[in-house]
Amino acid sequence: MSSPHPDPAVGDLSEGAVLRRILEQLDGSRAEVGPGDDAAVLAAPDGRVVATVDTLVHGPDFRLAWSSGFDLGWKAAAVNLADVAAMGARPTALLVALAMPDATRLSFVEQIAAGLRAACDALAPGCGVEGGDLTVSDTLTLAVTALGSLDGRAPVLRSGARPGDVVAVAGELGRAARGLGILFDRFRDASGAPIAVDPSVLGADEAADLAAQLRPAPPLALGPLAAGAGATAMMDVSDGLVLDASRMAEASGVTLHIDAAVLGADSARALAGGEDHALLATFPGTPAEGFRAIGRVEERGEHAVLVDGRPHDGRGGWDPYQDWDARTG
């Protein structure tokens, strides 16, 4: 009789067996009722819940050749936690839905769970996975719902920027785009298919760029801090600074002026690169600690965003409906 496979495929196991292995990777629940029932029961300290959801799909959002299971779990948590923080809220819980081919190895699923847990511990202590769903799919897909508490504060919206406010940002800009460029430029074969990353060929700065892409570390604690300091508008920079700034400007009915010189030597990537998950905010005076001023808000003019006084050419940023091309990846 043959011994069991040391790393079975999920298709060879029951849903319950896979779920048990996932739960072993997660630390204890902080909910009133955590994983194991039909639904979790979570406290809502001030009677309101901030909620957001984001989905990572193999192909347009990540590549298995480039991302480990741990990377994928970490990033799925981080991108959702950033949206909660951008509302001025404190992340409290994640709900995770995982759809995967039945050939997926159990160890990979455990790595995803470990990445989710590690990101919560590092970026949003007190937040954890409190429930979710497992199913089968031809395409590996990870959908995460993040919940948060405003702790008595008003939410900070995109629509609150006012003329005279200072435009500021917390977190790094352009690094994740450089990391993505490294992946596409150096870790594909002659046909264009992705190949495994070889860390030994990367310099220190390149490794940091790659980490910013695969395991982003947004400054989550600065979201509630900015709210408490009087931020008038705020949002997560996920699709590129200029593109997201234009969304804030449109919502607020103003024009945002950005000073490219403040963004550093690689201002082009800082302006156009996506997936930084920095926090973009406006303040009526001096920005909150951890934020740096990058411009100003003025009355609405012809353009939503001006860079060094001129309209930006609009190139860059990320729109999945326009930018994803399955033929080229």
N, C-alpha and C positions, 0 to 999 in steps of 0.2 A: 504493500500500500504506500503510495507516494505521500510525502510530507506536505503540509500546506505551503503555498507560495509565501516567502517572507515579506513580499510587498504586493499583495493581491490587487487586481483591478477592481474598481468599485462595482462593475457589472457582475462580479462573482460574489458580492456580498449583499446583505439586506440593507435597506435604508437605515434600520435601527443600528446595525453594526457600524456603518459609516458615521452615523450621528454620534455614537458613543465615543468613537476615536476623535472626532472633532471636539467634543466637550472636554475630553481629557487635555486638550491643548489650551483651553480657555481657563482663566482663573475663575473663582467663585462668583456667582451672580450677586449683583447689588440691588436687584429689583425686589419688590414685595413678592412677586411671583416670577421666577426666571424660567429658563429653558426646561421643557418637560411637559408643560400643559399645552392646551390649544392656543394660548396666547399669553404674553407676559403682562404683568401688572406693574406699572411704573408710577412713581410719585411725580406729581406736578407741583413743585413747591409754591408757585404763585398763581396756580390755576391756568397757566398758559403753557403750551408746548411748541417749540420751534421744530419744524420737521422738513427734511430734504431727502432726496434720493438721487443716486447717480449709478449708472450701469457701465461696467467695463466688459467689452466684447472682444474676443480674440480676433485680431485682424486690425480693425481701425484703432483700438485702444491699447493693445499690448501684443507681443509676440512671445510664444513659449520659448523660442530659441534665445531670447534676450532676457526674459523675466523668469526668475525662480518662483516657486509657489509662495515663498516668504515675501518676495518683492511684490507679488500681486496682492496678497492680503494686506500688506502695509499700505500700498498705494490706494487700494479700494477704501481703506479706512480714512487715510489722510485727506483725500479729495472731498469726502463728505463732511468730515470734521471741519474743514476750512469753510464750507458754506454756512455751518452753524455759527462759527466764530465771527463770520462776516456780518451776521445779524446782531452782533454784540452779545451773543449767548454763550453759555457754558455747555459743552457737549455732555450728555448724560447716558446715552445708550445707542447701540447699533442693532439693526435687524438685517440679517444677511441671507440672501437667496442665491444659491449656487446651482447652476445648470451645467452638466458636464457629460462628455462622452463616457460610455460605460467602460472604455479601455483605460480611463484615467487611473493612475496608481494611487493607492490609499496614502502613501507617503506624501504625495503632492498635495492632497487634500489637507493632510495634517500640517504641512508647511503653510498653506493659506491661512489656516486657523491660527498658527503661531504668529504669522505676520500681522494679522488683525489684532491679536492680543498685544504684541510688542508695540504697534503704533499707538494704540490707546494708552498703554502704560507710559510711553515716552512723550506723547504729544498732548494727551488729555487725561491725566490721572483721575481715576474715579469713574471713567466711562468704560463700558465693556459691551460685548456681544450678549444680547438678552433674548435672542430668538431668531427664527429664520425658516428657510425651506430648502429642501434638496430635491432635484429632479434630473432627468436625463435629457441630453440635447446633443446634436451633432457638433454644436459650436460651444466652446467653453465660455460661460457668461457668469459674471459676478455682479449682482445688484445689491447695493447697500442703502438702507434707509438710516439716517442719523437723526437723533432727537436731542433737543437741548432745552435748557432753562434760562430764562431772562433774569431770574433772581430779583424781580421787582423793578427792573429797568425797562424803559421803552425800547422796542426794537429799533435798530438803525437801518434805514431803508436806502435804496439807491436814489430815491427821489428827493432827498433833503438838502442837496448842495445849493448854496446861495451865493450870489455875487459878493465878492470880498473875502470868501473863505479861502483858506490855504489848502492846496492839494498835496497829499502826503501818501507815502507808501511804507509798509513794513515788510521785511523779507527781501530776498534776492530776486532780481529780474534778469532774464536772459540765460541763466545757467541751465535750466531744463531744456531749452531749445538747443543749446550747444551740446548737451548730452544726447539729444535725439539725432543731431547732426553726426555725432561720432558713430552712433549705431548704424545709420544709413550709409555713411561714407566708408566705414572700416570693417563692419561685421556683416557683410553680405557676400555671397559667392558670385561667380561670373554670371549666373542667371538672374541675380537680384534677390535670391531667397536669403532670409536671415540665417546667420550661423552663430554658434555660441560665442559669447564674449570671452576674450582672453585678457584677464586683468593685468598680466605681466607686461603687456605692450603699452599700458597707459601710464602717463605721467600723473603726478599728484593732482594737478588742476583738472586734468581730463577725468580722473577717477571721481573727483568731486562733482564735475558736470554730469557724469553718468549717474551718480547717486541722486542728484537733484531730479533727474528724469524718472528713475526707477523707484526711488524711495523718498519722495518729497517730504520736507519737514516744515510745513507752514507754521508761522508764529501764532498759534491758536490763542495763547493767553492774552495776546495784545488786542483781540477783538473785544472782549468785555472791558478791558482797560480803556480802549478808545471810547467805548460807549459811556463809561463813567466820566471820561474827560470832556465829554460834550461833542463828540463827532456828529456832524450833521448828516453825513451820508457815508456808506461803506459798502464794499463788495469784494468778493474773492476774485483775484486776477488769475483766471484759468485759461482764457482764450487769447491772451496777449494784452499788453497794457493799453495800446491805442484802441483796440476793439472794445475792451471792457470799459475804458474811460468814455467812449462814445455812448455806450449804453447808459452809464450814469448821467452823462450830460443830457441825453434825450429824456430820461426819466425825470430829471430835475428842471428841464427847460432852460439850461444855461450852456455856456461854452467853457470848456476846460483848457487852459493854457499850460503846456508842459515844457519845461526847460530841459532839453536833451543833455546839456553839459553836466547836469546834476546826476545823470544816470550812469556816468562813467565812460570808459573808453569804448566799450561794446554797446553803445547806445542803440544801434540798429536792432540788435537782438533783444535788448531790453524793451524796446518799443513794440516789436512785432512778435516776439517769441511767446508761445503759450505754455501752459502747465506749470507755471511758477508757483501758483497758489499763494502768492503774496496777498497782502490786504491793502486795497486802495481806499483811502478815506479823505474826507474834507473836514476841516476844523475852522471855527470862527476866529481862532487866534493861533497861538503856538501849538503845533501838533503834540499829541500825547507821547510820552516816553516810548522809545522804540520805533517811532515813525520819523521819517525824514521828508522835509518839504521838497516837492519836485515841481511846483507850479502854483497856479491861482485859478480861482473861479471868477468869471465875468458875466455880464449880461449876455443873453443869447445873441449870437451873430449869425452869419451865413453858415458857419461850420460848427459841428459839435465839439471838435478837438482841434487845437492848433499846437504844433510843435515848433518852438522857436519862432512863433508868430506866423507860421505858414501852415496851410492845410497839409496833413500827412497824406502820402500817396495811397494809403489804404492797404498796401500789401502786408501780408503777415497775418498772424492770428489763426484761429482754428474754427472752422465751421464743418461739422461732420457731413452735412448734406452736400457741401460744395467741394470739400478738400479730400475726402476719402475716395481713393481709386483702387479697387481690388486688383486691377491689372498690374499696378506698380507698387502697391503696398504703401 
